[in-house]
């Protein structure tokens, strides 16, 4: 179930043959660290779908490998790969999934991005036969911006870098606290509240002014005399 750490390291004569191939190990689950390091005679190989872990540097220095194929639909745990020690045209192949939105390709892409960065992951990763890598990388090596947005996380950042500063950026939304700190506007007075205001004093009429004047000029005694005169009291005979 496991190929141990440094198991074949430095075996330059180790080569794929009809009798031996890493993919022929039944129920293989793990390849240890540096297990095939510097096995320069190894050529293209595949790993069975039972493999759950590939240790760090397991194939470093295998300059004869141009394609390392994973047959599991779920990416295994993969240790660091030093691309500087691999063939210049080294690639990783994964199962086709073009009919399901390249879901397997994208899962491996996220895994390899953690190890190698998005650009390197895009350059070396492809599907076995349906050309998933071609949908994300153009022939001249530039990123295909029409599809790059399908890639989560860093994909959107790379698109922004290609297109420059985002057009028409949205203004940041005000948070609730800053809104609460704004000075509140005075509420507009409605008609009903205006009607409830203190009424103005009615204008005095001309007659009321005259009566008021007369009352002020005449004292209480004068009013009594007038009343008695009108009633005939105190009149001379």
TORLO-310415 format. One record per residue: residue number from 0; x, y, z of N, C-alpha, C in turn. Coordinates in steps of 0.02 Angstrom, whole numbers, always signed. Atoms other than C-alpha are relative to their C-alpha. Layout:
site num NUM, neast X, nnorth Y, nup Z, caeast X, canorth Y, caup Z, ceast X, cnorth Y, cup Z
...
//
This chain:
site num 0, neast +41, nnorth -61, nup +0, caeast +0, canorth +0, caup +0, ceast +42, cnorth +63, cup +0
site num 1, neast -43, nnorth -59, nup -6, caeast +149, canorth +116, caup +19, ceast +69, cnorth -14, cup -29
site num 2, neast -70, nnorth +0, nup +23, caeast +311, canorth +152, caup -73, ceast +37, cnorth +46, cup +48
site num 3, neast -31, nnorth -36, nup -55, caeast +427, canorth +208, caup +65, ceast +43, cnorth +60, cup -21
site num 4, neast -41, nnorth -60, nup +9, caeast +528, canorth +367, caup +85, ceast +69, cnorth -20, cup -29
site num 5, neast -66, nnorth +11, nup +33, caeast +684, canorth +372, caup -28, ceast +8, cnorth -72, cup -28
site num 6, neast -2, nnorth +70, nup +21, caeast +638, canorth +197, caup -91, ceast +43, cnorth -12, cup -61
site num 7, neast -39, nnorth +10, nup +63, caeast +714, canorth +216, caup -266, ceast +45, cnorth +60, cup -15
site num 8, neast -38, nnorth -61, nup +12, caeast +809, canorth +378, caup -245, ceast +68, cnorth -15, cup -33
site num 9, neast -64, nnorth +5, nup +34, caeast +954, canorth +395, caup -365, ceast +7, cnorth -61, cup -45
site num 10, neast -4, nnorth +59, nup +44, caeast +913, canorth +235, caup -464, ceast -8, cnorth +23, cup -73
site num 11, neast +3, nnorth -30, nup +66, caeast +956, canorth +308, caup -633, ceast -19, cnorth -51, cup -54
site num 12, neast +17, nnorth +51, nup +50, caeast +929, canorth +142, caup -722, ceast -73, cnorth -23, cup +5
site num 13, neast +70, nnorth +21, nup -9, caeast +750, canorth +122, caup -656, ceast -42, cnorth +29, cup -56
site num 14, neast +40, nnorth -22, nup +57, caeast +633, canorth +128, caup -805, ceast -66, cnorth -38, cup -2
site num 15, neast +64, nnorth +33, nup +8, caeast +454, canorth +87, caup -846, ceast +7, cnorth -57, cup -50
site num 16, neast -3, nnorth +59, nup +45, caeast +433, canorth -85, caup -925, ceast -66, cnorth -37, cup +5
site num 17, neast +61, nnorth +42, nup -2, caeast +302, canorth -218, caup -955, ceast -8, cnorth -32, cup +68
site num 18, neast +3, nnorth +34, nup -65, caeast +346, canorth -295, caup -788, ceast -5, cnorth +48, cup +59
site num 19, neast +0, nnorth -46, nup -58, caeast +359, canorth -138, caup -682, ceast -26, cnorth +68, cup -21
site num 20, neast +28, nnorth -66, nup +10, caeast +260, canorth +22, caup -671, ceast -33, cnorth +21, cup +66
site num 21, neast +31, nnorth -21, nup -63, caeast +207, canorth +127, caup -519, ceast -75, cnorth -9, cup +1
site num 22, neast +72, nnorth +6, nup +3, caeast +28, canorth +120, caup -579, ceast -26, cnorth -70, cup +8
site num 23, neast +21, nnorth +70, nup -6, caeast +26, canorth -70, caup -567, ceast +0, cnorth -26, cup +71
site num 24, neast +3, nnorth +21, nup -70, caeast +45, canorth -74, caup -380, ceast -74, cnorth -2, cup +21
site num 25, neast +69, nnorth +6, nup -20, caeast -122, canorth -141, caup -317, ceast -12, cnorth +34, cup +68
site num 26, neast +20, nnorth -34, nup -62, caeast -208, canorth -35, caup -186, ceast +53, cnorth +47, cup +28
site num 27, neast -51, nnorth -48, nup -23, caeast -62, canorth +87, caup -179, ceast -34, cnorth +63, cup +25
site num 28, neast +32, nnorth -59, nup -31, caeast -111, canorth +230, caup -63, ceast +49, cnorth +58, cup +11
site num 29, neast -48, nnorth -54, nup -17, caeast +49, canorth +327, caup -28, ceast +67, cnorth -12, cup -33
site num 30, neast -69, nnorth +0, nup +25, caeast +214, canorth +370, caup -111, ceast +39, cnorth +46, cup +45
site num 31, neast -38, nnorth -38, nup -50, caeast +342, canorth +428, caup +16, ceast +42, cnorth +56, cup -30
site num 32, neast -42, nnorth -57, nup +21, caeast +452, canorth +583, caup +9, ceast +62, cnorth -26, cup -36
site num 33, neast -60, nnorth +16, nup +40, caeast +591, canorth +576, caup -122, ceast +3, cnorth -72, cup -24
site num 34, neast +2, nnorth +72, nup +17, caeast +534, canorth +399, caup -167, ceast +33, cnorth -15, cup -67
site num 35, neast -29, nnorth +11, nup +66, caeast +588, canorth +417, caup -351, ceast +47, cnorth +58, cup -19
site num 36, neast -43, nnorth -58, nup +13, caeast +704, canorth +567, caup -335, ceast +60, cnorth -20, cup -43
site num 37, neast -58, nnorth +8, nup +45, caeast +833, canorth +580, caup -475, ceast +0, cnorth -66, cup -38
site num 38, neast +5, nnorth +60, nup +44, caeast +770, canorth +425, caup -566, ceast -10, cnorth +26, cup -71
site num 39, neast +3, nnorth -36, nup +64, caeast +812, canorth +507, caup -731, ceast -23, cnorth -42, cup -59
site num 40, neast +22, nnorth +43, nup +55, caeast +767, canorth +356, caup -838, ceast -75, cnorth -13, cup +0
site num 41, neast +73, nnorth +8, nup -2, caeast +585, canorth +357, caup -784, ceast -32, cnorth +43, cup -53
site num 42, neast +38, nnorth -38, nup +50, caeast +468, canorth +410, caup -923, ceast -72, cnorth +7, cup +24
site num 43, neast +69, nnorth -15, nup -20, caeast +284, canorth +451, caup -924, ceast -32, cnorth -56, cup +41
site num 44, neast +30, nnorth +49, nup -44, caeast +191, canorth +364, caup -783, ceast -69, cnorth +23, cup +21
site num 45, neast +65, nnorth -17, nup -29, caeast +18, canorth +359, caup -707, ceast -3, cnorth -29, cup +70
site num 46, neast +12, nnorth +23, nup -69, caeast -40, canorth +338, caup -528, ceast -73, cnorth -21, cup +5
site num 47, neast +68, nnorth +26, nup -4, caeast -193, canorth +233, caup -490, ceast -45, cnorth +44, cup +43
site num 48, neast +49, nnorth -41, nup -35, caeast -351, canorth +308, caup -420, ceast -1, cnorth -14, cup +75
site num 49, neast -2, nnorth +15, nup -72, caeast -314, canorth +228, caup -251, ceast +50, cnorth +43, cup +38
site num 50, neast -53, nnorth -39, nup -32, caeast -167, canorth +345, caup -218, ceast -31, cnorth +60, cup +36
site num 51, neast +27, nnorth -54, nup -42, caeast -209, canorth +465, caup -76, ceast +52, cnorth +53, cup +17
site num 52, neast -52, nnorth -47, nup -20, caeast -41, canorth +548, caup -46, ceast +64, cnorth -11, cup -41
site num 53, neast -65, nnorth +1, nup +34, caeast +116, canorth +592, caup -145, ceast +46, cnorth +45, cup +40
site num 54, neast -43, nnorth -38, nup -44, caeast +258, canorth +647, caup -33, ceast +41, cnorth +54, cup -35
site num 55, neast -40, nnorth -56, nup +25, caeast +366, canorth +801, caup -53, ceast +60, cnorth -26, cup -40
site num 56, neast -58, nnorth +16, nup +42, caeast +493, canorth +786, caup -194, ceast +1, cnorth -71, cup -25
site num 57, neast +1, nnorth +71, nup +20, caeast +436, canorth +610, caup -240, ceast +27, cnorth -11, cup -70
site num 58, neast -23, nnorth +9, nup +69, caeast +478, canorth +639, caup -424, ceast +50, cnorth +55, cup -21
site num 59, neast -49, nnorth -52, nup +16, caeast +602, canorth +783, caup -413, ceast +61, cnorth -31, cup -35
site num 60, neast -59, nnorth +24, nup +35, caeast +746, canorth +761, caup -535, ceast -14, cnorth -54, cup -52
site num 61, neast +18, nnorth +50, nup +51, caeast +650, canorth +639, caup -647, ceast -9, cnorth +36, cup -66
site num 62, neast +1, nnorth -42, nup +61, caeast +696, canorth +733, caup -805, ceast -29, cnorth -36, cup -60
site num 63, neast +29, nnorth +37, nup +56, caeast +629, canorth +595, caup -917, ceast -76, cnorth +0, cup +0
site num 64, neast +73, nnorth -1, nup -5, caeast +449, canorth +618, caup -858, ceast -27, cnorth +64, cup -31
site num 65, neast +33, nnorth -59, nup +30, caeast +351, canorth +733, caup -972, ceast -74, cnorth +4, cup +19
site num 66, neast +70, nnorth +0, nup -21, caeast +179, canorth +681, caup -908, ceast -8, cnorth -47, cup +60
site num 67, neast +16, nnorth +38, nup -60, caeast +128, canorth +625, caup -734, ceast -76, cnorth +0, cup +5
site num 68, neast +72, nnorth +4, nup +3, caeast -51, canorth +562, caup -739, ceast -30, cnorth -25, cup +66
site num 69, neast +39, nnorth +21, nup -58, caeast -168, canorth +556, caup -590, ceast -67, cnorth -26, cup -25
site num 70, neast +63, nnorth +29, nup +24, caeast -318, canorth +442, caup -616, ceast -58, cnorth +8, cup +50
site num 71, neast +53, nnorth -11, nup -49, caeast -415, canorth +490, caup -460, ceast -38, cnorth +64, cup -16
site num 72, neast +42, nnorth -59, nup +11, caeast -561, canorth +610, caup -482, ceast +7, cnorth +50, cup +56
site num 73, neast -11, nnorth -43, nup -58, caeast -521, canorth +680, caup -310, ceast +75, cnorth +9, cup +9
site num 74, neast -72, nnorth -11, nup -6, caeast -349, canorth +762, caup -295, ceast +28, cnorth -29, cup +65
site num 75, neast -32, nnorth +24, nup -61, caeast -235, canorth +670, caup -173, ceast +40, cnorth +55, cup +34
site num 76, neast -46, nnorth -47, nup -32, caeast -124, canorth +758, caup -49, ceast +66, cnorth -2, cup -38
site num 77, neast -60, nnorth -4, nup +42, caeast +26, canorth +818, caup -150, ceast +53, cnorth +43, cup +34
site num 78, neast -55, nnorth -39, nup -29, caeast +194, canorth +873, caup -81, ceast +31, cnorth +47, cup -52
site num 79, neast -30, nnorth -51, nup +43, caeast +301, canorth +1012, caup -153, ceast +37, cnorth -33, cup -58
site num 80, neast -34, nnorth +22, nup +61, caeast +363, canorth +986, caup -331, ceast +48, cnorth +55, cup -22
site num 81, neast -49, nnorth -49, nup +23, caeast +523, canorth +1073, caup -385, ceast +2, cnorth -2, cup -76
site num 82, neast +4, nnorth +1, nup +73, caeast +486, canorth +1117, caup -565, ceast +67, cnorth +12, cup -34
site num 83, neast -67, nnorth -12, nup +29, caeast +666, canorth +1172, caup -592, ceast +39, cnorth -64, cup -11
site num 84, neast -36, nnorth +64, nup +8, caeast +720, canorth +990, caup -579, ceast -37, cnorth -47, cup -48
site num 85, neast +40, nnorth +42, nup +44, caeast +587, canorth +924, caup -699, ceast +14, cnorth +17, cup -73
site num 86, neast -7, nnorth -13, nup +72, caeast +582, canorth +913, caup -889, ceast -32, cnorth +68, cup -16
site num 87, neast +26, nnorth -67, nup +17, caeast +551, canorth +1081, caup -973, ceast -72, cnorth -2, cup -23
site num 88, neast +70, nnorth +8, nup +22, caeast +389, canorth +1014, caup -1046, ceast -40, cnorth -45, cup +47
site num 89, neast +34, nnorth +42, nup -50, caeast +334, canorth +925, caup -887, ceast -73, cnorth +23, cup +7
site num 90, neast +71, nnorth -16, nup -9, caeast +145, canorth +914, caup -865, ceast -32, cnorth -50, cup +47
site num 91, neast +41, nnorth +44, nup -42, caeast +16, canorth +840, caup -749, ceast -67, cnorth -8, cup -35
site num 92, neast +64, nnorth +14, nup +34, caeast -136, canorth +755, caup -826, ceast -50, cnorth -26, cup +51
site num 93, neast +53, nnorth +21, nup -45, caeast -302, canorth +728, caup -738, ceast -60, cnorth -24, cup -42
site num 94, neast +58, nnorth +26, nup +38, caeast -466, canorth +641, caup -787, ceast -40, cnorth +55, cup -34
site num 95, neast +43, nnorth -48, nup +37, caeast -578, canorth +726, caup -915, ceast -63, cnorth +15, cup +41
site num 96, neast +64, nnorth -19, nup -32, caeast -727, canorth +823, caup -846, ceast -31, cnorth +60, cup -36
site num 97, neast +26, nnorth -56, nup +38, caeast -771, canorth +944, caup -985, ceast -76, cnorth +2, cup -2
site num 98, neast +73, nnorth +3, nup +3, caeast -952, canorth +884, caup -985, ceast -32, cnorth +18, cup +67
site num 99, neast +27, nnorth -20, nup -66, caeast -970, canorth +933, caup -802, ceast +34, cnorth +64, cup +25
site num 100, neast -28, nnorth -65, nup -18, caeast -892, canorth +1106, caup -806, ceast +72, cnorth -3, cup +23
site num 101, neast -71, nnorth +7, nup -18, caeast -711, canorth +1046, caup -789, ceast +10, cnorth -3, cup +75
site num 102, neast -2, nnorth +0, nup -73, caeast -744, canorth +1010, caup -606, ceast +62, cnorth -35, cup +27
site num 103, neast -60, nnorth +35, nup -23, caeast -600, canorth +886, caup -589, ceast +62, cnorth +42, cup -13
site num 104, neast -57, nnorth -43, nup +17, caeast -478, canorth +1000, caup -679, ceast +6, cnorth +58, cup +50
site num 105, neast -2, nnorth -58, nup -45, caeast -525, canorth +1147, caup -568, ceast +20, cnorth -21, cup +72
site num 106, neast -19, nnorth +24, nup -67, caeast -507, canorth +1042, caup -409, ceast +76, cnorth -10, cup +4
site num 107, neast -73, nnorth +9, nup +2, caeast -329, canorth +993, caup -459, ceast +35, cnorth +68, cup -6
site num 108, neast -31, nnorth -66, nup +9, caeast -294, canorth +1172, caup -511, ceast +6, cnorth +36, cup +67
site num 109, neast -3, nnorth -31, nup -67, caeast -336, canorth +1235, caup -336, ceast +54, cnorth -33, cup +42
site num 110, neast -50, nnorth +37, nup -39, caeast -227, canorth +1100, caup -258, ceast +71, cnorth +20, cup -21
site num 111, neast -66, nnorth -17, nup +25, caeast -77, canorth +1139, caup -370, ceast +16, cnorth +74, cup +9
site num 112, neast -11, nnorth -71, nup -12, caeast -101, canorth +1326, caup -349, ceast +28, cnorth +12, cup +70
site num 113, neast -27, nnorth -6, nup -67, caeast -69, canorth +1305, caup -163, ceast +75, cnorth -16, cup +3
site num 114, neast -70, nnorth +21, nup +0, caeast +98, canorth +1223, caup -205, ceast +44, cnorth +44, cup -45
site num 115, neast -42, nnorth -29, nup +52, caeast +158, canorth +1314, caup -361, ceast -19, cnorth +71, cup -20
site num 116, neast +25, nnorth -63, nup +24, caeast +57, canorth +1472, caup -382, ceast -45, cnorth -10, cup -60
site num 117, neast +50, nnorth +8, nup +54, caeast -83, canorth +1500, caup -507, ceast +32, cnorth -5, cup -69
site num 118, neast -29, nnorth -1, nup +67, caeast +26, canorth +1537, caup -658, ceast +34, cnorth -67, cup -16
site num 119, neast -34, nnorth +64, nup +12, caeast +135, canorth +1381, caup -641, ceast -50, cnorth -57, cup -3
site num 120, neast +50, nnorth +53, nup +1, caeast -16, canorth +1273, caup -603, ceast -36, cnorth -2, cup -67
site num 121, neast +33, nnorth -3, nup +64, caeast -102, canorth +1332, caup -761, ceast +44, cnorth -26, cup -57
site num 122, neast -46, nnorth +19, nup +53, caeast +52, canorth +1299, caup -865, ceast +10, cnorth -76, cup -5
site num 123, neast -17, nnorth +71, nup +2, caeast +79, canorth +1118, caup -815, ceast -62, cnorth -46, cup +2
site num 124, neast +58, nnorth +43, nup -10, caeast -100, canorth +1056, caup -785, ceast -43, cnorth -5, cup -63
site num 125, neast +46, nnorth +11, nup +56, caeast -211, canorth +980, caup -919, ceast -40, cnorth -63, cup +14
site num 126, neast +38, nnorth +63, nup -4, caeast -342, canorth +845, caup -938, ceast +30, cnorth -51, cup -48
site num 127, neast -30, nnorth +54, nup +40, caeast -302, canorth +678, caup -1018, ceast -13, cnorth +9, cup -74
site num 128, neast +15, nnorth -2, nup +72, caeast -394, canorth +704, caup -1182, ceast -48, cnorth +54, cup -23
site num 129, neast +51, nnorth -48, nup +23, caeast -528, canorth +839, caup -1182, ceast +25, cnorth +73, cup +1
site num 130, neast -30, nnorth -67, nup +7, caeast -409, canorth +989, caup -1177, ceast -23, cnorth +52, cup +49
site num 131, neast +21, nnorth -49, nup -50, caeast -463, canorth +1072, caup -1015, ceast +49, cnorth +57, cup +6
site num 132, neast -50, nnorth -53, nup -5, caeast -298, canorth +1165, caup -1006, ceast -4, cnorth +50, cup -56
site num 133, neast +5, nnorth -45, nup +57, caeast -326, canorth +1238, caup -1178, ceast -56, cnorth +50, cup +9
site num 134, neast +56, nnorth -46, nup -11, caeast -486, canorth +1318, caup -1117, ceast +20, cnorth +57, cup +47
site num 135, neast -22, nnorth -52, nup -47, caeast -387, canorth +1418, caup -989, ceast +67, cnorth +32, cup -20
site num 136, neast -64, nnorth -28, nup +24, caeast -221, canorth +1445, caup -1078, ceast -1, cnorth +1, cup -76
site num 137, neast -4, nnorth -5, nup +73, caeast -202, canorth +1507, caup -1256, ceast +67, cnorth -27, cup -24
site num 138, neast -60, nnorth +31, nup +28, caeast -69, canorth +1439, caup -1374, ceast +63, cnorth +41, cup +11
site num 139, neast -59, nnorth -42, nup -10, caeast +45, canorth +1588, caup -1345, ceast +18, cnorth +6, cup +74
site num 140, neast -16, nnorth +0, nup -71, caeast +44, canorth +1556, caup -1158, ceast -37, cnorth +52, cup +41
site num 141, neast +39, nnorth -50, nup -37, caeast -70, canorth +1701, caup -1114, ceast -62, cnorth -32, cup +31
site num 142, neast +59, nnorth +26, nup -32, caeast -217, canorth +1675, caup -999, ceast -62, cnorth +14, cup -42
site num 143, neast +63, nnorth -8, nup +36, caeast -386, canorth +1649, caup -1080, ceast -50, cnorth +35, cup +47
site num 144, neast +40, nnorth -39, nup -47, caeast -484, canorth +1788, caup -996, ceast -75, cnorth -17, cup -4
site num 145, neast +70, nnorth +19, nup +5, caeast -649, canorth +1721, caup -1060, ceast -18, cnorth -56, cup +48
site num 146, neast +13, nnorth +57, nup -44, caeast -631, canorth +1567, caup -950, ceast +32, cnorth +7, cup +68
site num 147, neast -36, nnorth -6, nup -63, caeast -515, canorth +1625, caup -813, ceast -46, cnorth +17, cup +58
site num 148, neast +46, nnorth -20, nup -52, caeast -663, canorth +1696, caup -718, ceast -37, cnorth -60, cup +31
site num 149, neast +30, nnorth +60, nup -28, caeast -727, canorth +1518, caup -693, ceast +40, cnorth -27, cup +58
site num 150, neast -43, nnorth +26, nup -52, caeast -580, canorth +1485, caup -578, ceast -10, cnorth +41, cup +63
site num 151, neast +11, nnorth -37, nup -62, caeast -614, canorth +1531, caup -396, ceast +64, cnorth +31, cup +26
site num 152, neast -55, nnorth -31, nup -37, caeast -505, canorth +1636, caup -282, ceast +44, cnorth +43, cup -44
site num 153, neast -48, nnorth -42, nup +33, caeast -351, canorth +1698, caup -375, ceast -19, cnorth +16, cup -72
site num 154, neast +18, nnorth -12, nup +70, caeast -434, canorth +1687, caup -547, ceast -25, cnorth +70, cup -12
site num 155, neast +28, nnorth -67, nup +8, caeast -530, canorth +1848, caup -522, ceast +54, cnorth +53, cup +7
site num 156, neast -54, nnorth -48, nup -9, caeast -372, canorth +1936, caup -462, ceast +43, cnorth +5, cup -63
site num 157, neast -41, nnorth +0, nup +60, caeast -275, canorth +1884, caup -617, ceast -36, cnorth +36, cup -57
site num 158, neast +37, nnorth -35, nup +52, caeast -413, canorth +1949, caup -728, ceast +6, cnorth +75, cup +9
site num 159, neast -7, nnorth -71, nup -14, caeast -404, canorth +2117, caup -641, ceast +69, cnorth +25, cup -20
site num 160, neast -67, nnorth -20, nup +18, caeast -215, canorth +2122, caup -669, ceast +7, cnorth +7, cup -75
site num 161, neast -4, nnorth -5, nup +73, caeast -237, canorth +2091, caup -855, ceast -38, cnorth +61, cup -26
site num 162, neast +42, nnorth -53, nup +25, caeast -373, canorth +2220, caup -877, ceast +17, cnorth +68, cup +30
site num 163, neast -17, nnorth -62, nup -33, caeast -297, canorth +2350, caup -763, ceast -49, cnorth +15, cup +55
site num 164, neast +44, nnorth -20, nup -54, caeast -394, canorth +2449, caup -637, ceast -72, cnorth -12, cup -20
site num 165, neast +70, nnorth +13, nup +14, caeast -576, canorth +2399, caup -625, ceast -35, cnorth +64, cup -22
site num 166, neast +38, nnorth -58, nup +23, caeast -693, canorth +2513, caup -720, ceast -59, cnorth +12, cup +46
site num 167, neast +57, nnorth -22, nup -39, caeast -824, canorth +2612, caup -627, ceast -4, cnorth -36, cup +67
site num 168, neast +2, nnorth +34, nup -66, caeast -779, canorth +2551, caup -453, ceast -57, cnorth +28, cup +42
site num 169, neast +55, nnorth -21, nup -41, caeast -922, canorth +2557, caup -332, ceast +26, cnorth +37, cup +62
site num 170, neast -18, nnorth -35, nup -61, caeast -916, canorth +2679, caup -188, ceast -12, cnorth -46, cup +59
site num 171, neast +10, nnorth +44, nup -58, caeast -893, canorth +2591, caup -22, ceast -63, cnorth +18, cup +37
site num 172, neast +61, nnorth -12, nup -36, caeast -1053, canorth +2570, caup +73, ceast +15, cnorth +26, cup +70
site num 173, neast -8, nnorth -25, nup -67, caeast -1072, canorth +2666, caup +233, ceast -23, cnorth -52, cup +50
site num 174, neast +22, nnorth +48, nup -49, caeast -1079, canorth +2557, caup +385, ceast -52, cnorth +33, cup +45
site num 175, neast +56, nnorth -23, nup -40, caeast -1219, canorth +2569, caup +508, ceast +22, cnorth +51, cup +52
site num 176, neast -23, nnorth -44, nup -53, caeast -1115, canorth +2654, caup +642, ceast +11, cnorth +70, cup -26
site num 177, neast -12, nnorth -67, nup +28, caeast -1062, canorth +2797, caup +527, ceast -65, cnorth +34, cup -17
site num 178, neast +64, nnorth -30, nup +16, caeast -1241, canorth +2820, caup +473, ceast -33, cnorth +28, cup +62
site num 179, neast +30, nnorth -24, nup -62, caeast -1296, canorth +2834, caup +654, ceast +32, cnorth +64, cup +24
site num 180, neast -36, nnorth -59, nup -23, caeast -1163, canorth +2968, caup +683, ceast -17, cnorth +62, cup -39
site num 181, neast +17, nnorth -59, nup +39, caeast -1231, canorth +3081, caup +548, ceast -52, cnorth +41, cup +36
site num 182, neast +46, nnorth -44, nup -33, caeast -1325, canorth +3232, caup +609, ceast -70, cnorth -8, cup -29
site num 183, neast +68, nnorth +11, nup +28, caeast -1511, canorth +3195, caup +593, ceast -32, cnorth +65, cup -22
site num 184, neast +36, nnorth -59, nup +25, caeast -1617, canorth +3314, caup +493, ceast -62, cnorth +11, cup +42
site num 185, neast +61, nnorth -16, nup -37, caeast -1758, canorth +3406, caup +580, ceast -60, cnorth -23, cup -40
site num 186, neast +59, nnorth +23, nup +38, caeast -1924, canorth +3327, caup +534, ceast -42, cnorth +58, cup -24
site num 187, neast +43, nnorth -53, nup +27, caeast -2036, canorth +3430, caup +424, ceast -66, cnorth +2, cup +38
site num 188, neast +63, nnorth -8, nup -35, caeast -2189, canorth +3500, caup +508, ceast -57, cnorth -17, cup -47
site num 189, neast +57, nnorth +14, nup +42, caeast -2349, canorth +3428, caup +442, ceast -54, cnorth +51, cup +12
site num 190, neast +54, nnorth -50, nup -3, caeast -2507, canorth +3523, caup +416, ceast -35, cnorth -1, cup +67
site num 191, neast +37, nnorth +6, nup -63, caeast -2589, canorth +3457, caup +573, ceast +38, cnorth +34, cup +57
site num 192, neast -39, nnorth -31, nup -53, caeast -2444, canorth +3514, caup +683, ceast -1, cnorth +75, cup -6
site num 193, neast +2, nnorth -72, nup +10, caeast -2451, canorth +3686, caup +603, ceast -64, cnorth +29, cup +29
site num 194, neast +64, nnorth -24, nup -26, caeast -2634, canorth +3699, caup +648, ceast -2, cnorth +3, cup +76
site num 195, neast +0, nnorth +3, nup -73, caeast -2593, canorth +3658, caup +828, ceast +42, cnorth +55, cup +31
site num 196, neast -41, nnorth -54, nup -28, caeast -2476, canorth +3807, caup +846, ceast -44, cnorth +52, cup +34
site num 197, neast +37, nnorth -50, nup -38, caeast -2527, canorth +3947, caup +962, ceast -34, cnorth +50, cup -46
site num 198, neast +36, nnorth -45, nup +47, caeast -2662, canorth +4050, caup +875, ceast +18, cnorth +73, cup +13
site num 199, neast -14, nnorth -72, nup -7, caeast -2631, canorth +4232, caup +842, ceast -60, cnorth +36, cup +32
site num 200, neast +53, nnorth -38, nup -30, caeast -2730, canorth +4362, caup +940, ceast -43, cnorth +33, cup -54
site num 201, neast +44, nnorth -30, nup +52, caeast -2882, canorth +4422, caup +842, ceast +11, cnorth +75, cup -3
site num 202, neast -7, nnorth -72, nup +9, caeast -2871, canorth +4596, caup +769, ceast -59, cnorth +36, cup +31
site num 203, neast +54, nnorth -38, nup -31, caeast -2971, canorth +4725, caup +865, ceast -35, cnorth +43, cup -53
site num 204, neast +39, nnorth -40, nup +48, caeast -3110, canorth +4810, caup +768, ceast -1, cnorth +72, cup +23
site num 205, neast +1, nnorth -72, nup -15, caeast -3136, canorth +4996, caup +761, ceast -47, cnorth +15, cup +58
site num 206, neast +48, nnorth -12, nup -53, caeast -3290, canorth +4986, caup +874, ceast +28, cnorth -20, cup +67
site num 207, neast -27, nnorth +23, nup -64, caeast -3200, canorth +4886, caup +1005, ceast +53, cnorth +47, cup +25
site num 208, neast -51, nnorth -48, nup -21, caeast -3059, canorth +5012, caup +1003, ceast -32, cnorth +61, cup +32
site num 209, neast +34, nnorth -59, nup -26, caeast -3181, canorth +5155, caup +1029, ceast -28, cnorth -14, cup +69
site num 210, neast +28, nnorth +18, nup -65, caeast -3269, canorth +5064, caup +1170, ceast +55, cnorth -5, cup +52
site num 211, neast -54, nnorth +7, nup -47, caeast -3104, canorth +5025, caup +1249, ceast +25, cnorth +68, cup +21
site num 212, neast -24, nnorth -68, nup -15, caeast -3052, canorth +5208, caup +1236, ceast -48, cnorth +35, cup +47
site num 213, neast +49, nnorth -33, nup -43, caeast -3214, canorth +5267, caup +1311, ceast +4, cnorth -27, cup +71
site num 214, neast -4, nnorth +29, nup -66, caeast -3198, canorth +5145, caup +1454, ceast +61, cnorth +24, cup +37
site num 215, neast -60, nnorth -23, nup -33, caeast -3024, canorth +5204, caup +1488, ceast -7, cnorth +73, cup +23
site num 216, neast +6, nnorth -70, nup -16, caeast -3072, canorth +5388, caup +1486, ceast -51, cnorth +12, cup +56
site num 217, neast +51, nnorth -9, nup -50, caeast -3227, canorth +5369, caup +1593, ceast +14, cnorth -42, cup +61
site num 218, neast -9, nnorth +38, nup -61, caeast -3209, canorth +5321, caup +1773, ceast -65, cnorth -33, cup +21
site num 219, neast +59, nnorth +35, nup -24, caeast -3331, canorth +5220, caup +1875, ceast -54, cnorth +48, cup +20
site num 220, neast +49, nnorth -51, nup -21, caeast -3416, canorth +5378, caup +1946, ceast -34, cnorth +29, cup -60
site num 221, neast +30, nnorth -30, nup +61, caeast -3441, canorth +5448, caup +1773, ceast -51, cnorth -46, cup -29
site num 222, neast +49, nnorth +48, nup +27, caeast -3529, canorth +5291, caup +1718, ceast -64, cnorth +2, cup +42
site num 223, neast +59, nnorth -2, nup -44, caeast -3646, canorth +5304, caup +1869, ceast -41, cnorth +60, cup -16
site num 224, neast +37, nnorth -61, nup +16, caeast -3692, canorth +5482, caup +1826, ceast -37, cnorth -7, cup -64
site num 225, neast +33, nnorth +8, nup +65, caeast -3730, canorth +5436, caup +1648, ceast -61, cnorth -44, cup +8
site num 226, neast +57, nnorth +45, nup -9, caeast -3841, canorth +5294, caup +1702, ceast -57, cnorth +35, cup +36
site num 227, neast +54, nnorth -33, nup -37, caeast -3935, canorth +5401, caup +1827, ceast -33, cnorth +54, cup -41
site num 228, neast +28, nnorth -52, nup +44, caeast -3958, canorth +5539, caup +1698, ceast -48, cnorth -32, cup -49
site num 229, neast +42, nnorth +33, nup +49, caeast -4027, canorth +5417, caup +1573, ceast -64, cnorth -24, cup +31
site num 230, neast +61, nnorth +23, nup -34, caeast -4151, canorth +5355, caup +1703, ceast -43, cnorth +56, cup +29
site num 231, neast +38, nnorth -58, nup -23, caeast -4208, canorth +5531, caup +1745, ceast +15, cnorth +21, cup +69
site num 232, neast -16, nnorth -18, nup -68, caeast -4127, canorth +5537, caup +1912, ceast +45, cnorth +61, cup +1
site num 233, neast -41, nnorth -60, nup -8, caeast -4054, canorth +5704, caup +1966, ceast -15, cnorth +52, cup -52
site num 234, neast +16, nnorth -50, nup +52, caeast -4139, canorth +5799, caup +1824, ceast -34, cnorth +59, cup +34
site num 235, neast +31, nnorth -60, nup -27, caeast -4190, canorth +5976, caup +1861, ceast -71, cnorth +5, cup -27
site num 236, neast +71, nnorth -9, nup +19, caeast -4376, canorth +6018, caup +1858, ceast -9, cnorth +71, cup -22
//
